[in-house]
Amino acid sequence: MNVLFTFRIKEEQMEKLKADFPEVQFFFNKKADEVSIEEYEIIVTYGEDITTQVLDRATSLKWLMVASAGVEKMPLAEIAASGIVISNVRGIHKTPMAETVLAHILSLGRALPTLAEQQSRKEWNTKVRQSEIRGSTALILGPGAIGSEIGRLLQVFGVRTIGCNNSGDPAQFMDETIQFDGLLSKLPEADIVVSVLPSTAKTKGLLTECHFQTMKESAVFMNFGRGDLVKESILVKALKNGGIGHAVLDVFEKEPLPAESELWDLSNVTISPHVSSHSGKYIERALEFFTENLEKWQTGDRKLTNLIDPEKGY
């Protein structure tokens, strides 16, 4: 069995894989379009290097292990047609992303950006507007692995949590769960709206101008999922016209965010360059998913952890 890694991992991680799976031939840090791809049964990839041209040549490929949560940039229709098993590392981001979301919420509530600005001006001003999150309500779009971890942390701080997903099925660490079509009726209750939704046919453009008009004028909108959830023009209008109080954005319609974007200049926007999931433990966690599934694969078990339905995109 030949396994190709198309990204770099540490030397000690390579050696551990070889020791744990002596019957497997591993090939590391090889670009998918620069090797004899037809030799490999399994490819471990971040996903973006898997093109239709690569698939056409990968005649032995049976399993794509994607070391990221998003798969929307991959040729999913061709993968489905080829019958290739695809899995990802869904849930790998839950700890760093949940901690990032909580950090931003607490930072805004306790006015840390304002205090930092005052420090830069050597200004001693005790009249800083601060608040508590206890007793507030957070609406979480996408209460899956990441969203549920956000909910868990917020509930510790006494925040009521409402999950919103396509099915309306109950989600862990949500006091209530609603479907997408019930969103407009619940948004007026939310002090914080957090999206960690993936990019799918049902989530692209999900939030419209009407949704922002129903939010509280003081609401904090946070997008840590995908930038195509809402058009930038709608978001800018809501922020400039006082439709919402603040936005924390880690993802955007176009990335990198163009210098001419109005978002850069709005005082009620916090911008981060799609880094909320970054962690020094990322590869370590990704390999845990891979080794668990490789053990199953060797026994003929195809019920892998985090199987992706390529037709649905998740």
Secondary structure, DSSP 8 states (H G I E B T S, - for coil): -EEEE-S---HHHHHHHHHH-TTSEEE-S--GGGS-GGG-SEEEE-STT--HHHHHH-TT--EEEESSS--TTS-HHHHHHHT-EEE--TTTTHHHHHHHHHHHHHHHHTTHHHHHHHHHTT-----------TT-EEEEE-TTHHHHHHHHHHHHTT-EEEEEESS----TT-SEEEEGGGHHHHGGG-SEEEE-----TTTTT-S-HHHHHHS-TT-EEEE-S-GGGS-HHHHHHHHHTTSSSEEEES--SSSS--TT-GGGG-TTEEE--S-TT--TTHHHHHHHHHHHHHHHHHTT----TTB--TTTT-
